[in-house]
Amino acid sequence: MKGKKLLATLAVSAVLFAGCGLKSQEAVIKVNDKVITQAQFDKAFDKQADNSVFAKMGIKIKENPNGFMYLMIKERVTNELIIKTLLEQELAKRGIKVTNADVNAAVKDIVDKVGSKEQLNLILKQNGITTSQFRKDLQEEVKMKKLALQLGDSEVSDTEAQKFYNENVDRFKYPEKVRASHILISANPVEIEEIITSDPKNKELKPEEIKIKVTEELNARQAKADKLYNEVKNNIDSFAKLAKENSDDTTTAVKGGDLGFFAKEEMVPEFSKAAFALRPNTISPVVKSQYGYHIILVTDRMEAGQEPFEKAKADIKNYLTNQKQLKLLDDLTESLKKNTKIEFVNPEYNPKNIQDKLQKEVKQQVENAKPKGEK
């Protein structure tokens, strides 16, 4: 009897769990015979919403399905899913496939551009992208390039590249630059306070006691920066080693603190002022910025100038080739849309309906912003 009861319970549980997943498998859009499900939409929506500038500002987009930001992302995701489905069908129709060898070749091209496999891995880590996700995204890109090659000619001649250079000459001008390395001892009071208050042994501390501890830690970090400066000012050769061992800027620490060449506007004012005042192979005293305490070593300087065409030609050709391929893909997408049966199973996902809601929301926000009594 116990066995039968257990089996019955399991059967009921299976039905309940299956029922929970039914909504996620509901079709919201049909593109020809291909279904876009609620689950596919939710996954794509969550990815865009969570990575949006609004989310980084602390705005909870998903809590208001009728809000402006929610509707704006919803429209974008819906259109992207339709286009993705259309292109997938076209790829299948043309028999276009991507092999591991194709992806490996694309990875190698990128590695050659950034300098090394280690540098690529560092860039991916900084942007929170896994190697598997990177390869998956690259596979899609290679597919699109293969499709574009079948659609038409995207070759760019030297004449076209020269014309682009001549018409956009300001793009190839650069200001005075310096190359510098730095050792950063971070000193953000808010960050330090968070570390102190998150420690269980400090939970009984009063606000004034926390403030004293923050000041003590800031003083300790400044003292560390001063000590490092005294070590390197008379021994420049030790800079890279000390940067690797001590700098809180982990991105540059592995390269001995090297920041490469940069213009004044690319750094915070305090840092730029100190760096641009130095001659090559000289070190600044400790510089304080919003990030903490910096010790700066300038290694080279570059006068303002203009990149010559021959040096820029390869990048220009790549850029123009990509533009031609995007145009070919855009034209194909528009043609496919006109000749494809797109059914909005759930009218809520019809871009026209979403756009209508967006306009109403904008109108409402404008009305709400008006001073009381104004019509």
C-alpha positions in Angstrom: 0.0 0.0 0.0 2.8 2.4 0.9 4.4 1.8 -2.5 1.2 2.6 -4.4 0.7 5.7 -2.3 4.2 6.9 -3.1 3.7 6.2 -6.9 0.4 8.2 -6.7 2.1 11.1 -5.0 4.9 11.1 -7.6 2.4 11.0 -10.4 0.5 14.0 -9.0 3.8 15.9 -8.4 4.8 15.2 -12.1 1.5 16.7 -13.3 1.9 19.7 -11.1 5.4 20.4 -12.2 4.5 19.9 -15.8 1.7 22.3 -15.4 4.1 24.9 -14.0 6.1 24.7 -17.2 3.2 24.8 -19.6 3.0 28.6 -19.7 6.7 29.0 -20.5 6.2 26.7 -23.5 3.2 28.6 -24.9 3.7 30.1 -28.3 3.6 33.9 -28.3 4.7 34.3 -32.0 4.8 32.1 -35.1 7.3 32.8 -37.9 6.2 30.5 -40.7 6.2 27.1 -39.0 8.6 28.1 -36.3 7.3 28.9 -32.8 8.8 31.5 -30.4 7.8 30.5 -26.9 7.2 32.5 -23.8 10.3 30.9 -22.3 12.5 32.1 -25.2 11.1 35.6 -24.8 11.5 35.7 -21.0 15.2 34.5 -21.3 16.0 37.2 -23.9 14.1 39.9 -22.1 15.8 39.1 -18.7 19.2 39.2 -20.4 18.6 42.7 -21.9 16.8 44.1 -18.8 19.5 42.9 -16.4 22.3 44.3 -18.5 20.6 47.6 -19.3 21.8 51.0 -18.1 18.4 51.3 -16.2 19.2 48.2 -14.2 22.7 49.5 -13.3 20.9 52.6 -12.0 18.9 50.4 -9.6 15.6 50.7 -11.5 13.6 47.5 -11.2 12.3 47.3 -14.8 10.5 44.0 -14.5 8.2 45.2 -11.7 6.2 47.4 -14.0 5.1 45.6 -17.2 3.3 48.7 -18.4 6.2 51.1 -17.7 8.1 52.9 -20.5 11.4 51.1 -20.0 9.8 47.7 -19.8 7.8 48.3 -23.0 10.8 49.7 -24.8 12.9 46.5 -24.1 9.9 44.3 -24.8 9.6 45.8 -28.3 13.3 45.5 -29.0 13.4 41.9 -27.8 10.3 40.9 -29.8 11.8 42.3 -33.0 15.2 40.7 -32.4 13.6 37.3 -31.8 11.6 37.6 -35.1 14.7 38.6 -37.1 16.8 35.8 -35.4 14.2 33.2 -36.4 13.9 34.5 -39.9 17.7 34.4 -40.4 17.9 30.9 -38.8 15.4 29.7 -41.4 17.3 31.3 -44.2 20.6 29.7 -42.9 19.0 26.3 -42.9 17.5 26.8 -46.4 21.0 27.7 -47.7 22.7 24.9 -45.8 25.1 27.3 -44.1 26.9 25.7 -41.1 29.7 26.7 -38.9 32.4 24.2 -37.8 34.7 24.2 -34.8 37.5 25.0 -37.2 35.6 28.1 -38.4 35.2 29.3 -34.8 38.8 28.5 -33.9 40.0 30.6 -36.9 37.8 33.5 -35.7 39.2 33.3 -32.2 42.7 33.3 -33.6 42.0 36.5 -35.6 40.8 38.2 -32.4 43.8 36.9 -30.4 46.1 38.4 -33.1 44.3 41.8 -32.8 44.4 42.0 -28.9 47.9 40.7 -28.7 47.6 37.3 -26.8 45.3 34.6 -25.6 45.9 35.8 -22.0 44.9 39.4 -23.0 41.7 38.1 -24.6 40.8 36.1 -21.5 41.4 39.1 -19.3 39.1 41.2 -21.5 36.4 38.5 -21.3 36.8 38.4 -17.5 36.5 42.1 -17.2 33.3 42.1 -19.1 31.8 39.1 -17.3 31.8 36.9 -20.4 32.6 33.2 -20.1 34.7 31.5 -22.8 31.8 29.2 -23.8 29.5 32.2 -24.2 32.2 34.0 -26.2 32.5 31.1 -28.6 28.8 30.8 -28.9 28.4 34.5 -29.8 31.4 34.2 -32.2 29.7 31.2 -33.9 26.6 33.3 -34.6 28.8 36.1 -36.0 30.6 33.7 -38.3 27.2 32.4 -39.5 26.1 35.9 -40.4 29.4 36.6 -42.3 29.0 33.4 -44.3 25.4 34.4 -45.1 26.5 37.9 -46.1 29.1 36.4 -48.5 26.3 34.6 -50.3 24.2 37.7 -50.6 26.6 39.9 -52.6 30.0 41.5 -52.9 31.3 43.1 -49.8 34.9 43.6 -50.9 36.4 47.1 -50.3 38.9 48.6 -52.7 41.9 50.8 -51.8 40.1 53.6 -53.6 37.0 53.3 -51.4 39.2 53.2 -48.3 41.1 56.3 -49.4 37.9 58.1 -50.1 36.6 57.3 -46.6 39.9 58.4 -45.1 39.8 61.8 -47.0 36.2 62.4 -46.1 36.7 61.6 -42.4 40.2 62.9 -41.8 39.4 64.2 -38.3 38.7 60.7 -37.1 42.4 59.9 -37.7 43.8 62.9 -35.8 45.0 62.3 -32.3 46.0 64.6 -29.4 49.2 64.6 -27.5 49.6 61.4 -25.5 51.8 59.9 -22.9 52.4 56.3 -22.0 52.5 55.6 -18.3 52.4 52.9 -15.7 50.9 53.2 -12.3 50.6 51.6 -8.9 47.1 52.1 -7.4 46.4 51.8 -3.7 42.6 52.1 -3.6 41.1 54.4 -1.0 37.3 54.8 -1.5 35.7 55.8 1.9 32.3 54.3 1.0 33.9 51.0 0.0 36.0 50.9 3.2 33.0 51.6 5.3 31.1 48.8 3.7 34.0 46.4 4.4 34.0 47.5 8.0 30.3 47.3 8.6 30.0 43.9 6.9 32.4 42.4 9.5 30.3 40.7 12.2 32.7 41.8 14.9 31.9 45.5 14.1 28.1 45.2 14.2 27.9 47.0 17.6 30.0 50.0 16.4 28.4 53.5 16.6 28.5 55.8 13.5 31.3 57.9 15.0 33.4 54.8 15.7 32.9 53.6 12.2 34.0 57.0 10.9 37.2 56.8 13.0 38.0 53.3 11.6 37.4 54.5 8.1 39.9 57.4 8.7 42.4 55.0 10.2 42.2 52.8 7.2 42.5 55.7 4.7 45.6 56.9 6.6 47.1 53.4 6.5 46.6 53.2 2.7 48.2 56.6 2.2 51.1 55.4 4.3 51.4 52.3 2.1 51.4 54.5 -1.0 54.1 56.8 0.5 56.3 53.8 1.4 56.0 52.4 -2.2 56.9 55.8 -3.7 60.0 56.0 -1.5 61.0 52.5 -2.7 60.6 53.3 -6.5 61.7 56.9 -6.8 65.4 56.0 -6.7 65.0 52.6 -8.4 62.7 52.8 -11.4 63.6 49.3 -12.4 61.7 47.9 -9.4 58.4 49.7 -10.6 56.9 46.8 -12.6 57.6 44.2 -9.8 56.1 46.4 -7.1 53.1 47.1 -9.3 52.5 43.4 -9.8 52.7 42.8 -6.1 50.9 45.8 -4.7 48.6 47.6 -7.2 44.9 47.3 -6.6 44.3 48.0 -10.3 44.4 44.2 -11.1 43.9 44.8 -14.9 47.2 46.6 -15.2 49.0 45.1 -12.3 49.7 41.9 -14.3 51.4 44.1 -16.9 53.6 45.9 -14.4 51.1 48.7 -14.1 51.3 49.6 -17.9 48.3 51.7 -19.0 49.5 52.2 -22.6 49.2 55.5 -24.4 46.4 57.9 -23.4 45.2 61.4 -24.0 44.5 63.9 -21.2 40.8 63.5 -21.5 40.9 59.8 -21.0 42.0 60.0 -17.3 40.6 61.8 -14.3 42.0 65.4 -14.1 44.4 64.8 -11.1 46.0 61.8 -12.8 46.3 63.5 -16.2 47.8 66.7 -14.7 50.5 64.7 -13.0 51.2 62.4 -15.9 51.5 65.1 -18.5 53.8 67.1 -16.3 56.4 64.3 -16.3 59.3 63.6 -18.7 59.8 60.0 -19.8 61.4 57.7 -17.2 60.4 59.9 -14.3 58.0 59.2 -11.4 55.4 61.4 -9.8 54.9 61.8 -6.0 51.8 60.2 -4.7 48.7 61.5 -6.6 45.2 61.3 -5.0 42.1 60.8 -7.1 38.6 59.4 -6.6 40.1 55.9 -7.0 42.8 56.3 -4.3 46.5 56.9 -4.3 48.6 56.6 -7.5 52.3 56.4 -8.1 52.8 57.3 -11.8 55.8 56.4 -14.0 55.8 58.0 -17.5 57.7 55.8 -20.0 57.0 57.6 -23.3 55.4 60.7 -25.0 53.7 61.2 -28.3 53.1 64.5 -30.0 49.7 65.3 -31.4 49.4 64.2 -35.0 47.4 62.2 -37.6 47.5 58.5 -38.4 48.7 58.1 -42.0 46.4 56.4 -44.5 48.6 53.3 -45.0 48.6 52.6 -41.3 44.8 53.1 -41.1 43.9 51.3 -44.3 43.4 47.8 -42.9 41.1 49.0 -40.2 39.1 51.2 -42.6 38.7 48.2 -45.0 37.4 46.0 -42.1 35.0 48.7 -41.0 33.6 49.3 -44.5 33.4 45.6 -45.2 31.3 45.1 -42.0 29.1 48.0 -43.1 28.4 46.5 -46.5 27.7 43.1 -44.9 25.3 44.6 -42.4 23.5 46.4 -45.3 23.1 43.1 -47.2 21.7 41.4 -44.1 19.4 44.3 -43.4 18.0 44.2 -46.9 17.6 40.5 -46.7 15.7 40.8 -43.3 13.3 43.4 -44.7 12.6 41.2 -47.8 12.0 38.1 -45.6 9.6 40.1 -43.3 7.5 41.1 -46.4 7.4 37.5 -47.7 6.9 35.6 -44.4 3.8 34.7 -42.4 4.3 36.2 -39.0 1.5 35.4 -36.6 1.3 37.1 -33.2 -0.4 34.3 -31.2 -0.4 36.5 -28.2 -1.4 40.0 -29.4 0.6 41.4 -26.4 3.8 40.7 -28.4 2.7 42.5 -31.6 5.2 45.3 -32.0 2.4 47.6 -33.2 0.5 47.0 -29.9 3.6 47.5 -27.9 4.3 50.8 -29.7 0.7 51.9 -29.0 1.2 51.3 -25.3 4.6 53.1 -25.4 3.0 56.2 -26.9 0.2 56.1 -24.3 2.8 55.8 -21.5 4.9 58.7 -22.9 1.7 60.8 -23.2 0.8 60.0 -19.6 4.3 60.9 -18.3 4.1 64.2 -20.1 0.7 64.9 -18.5 2.0 63.9 -15.1 5.0 66.2 -15.5 2.8 69.3 -16.1 2.3 71.7 -13.1 -1.1 71.2 -11.4 -3.8 73.3 -13.0 -2.1 73.5 -16.4 -4.0 72.0 -19.3 
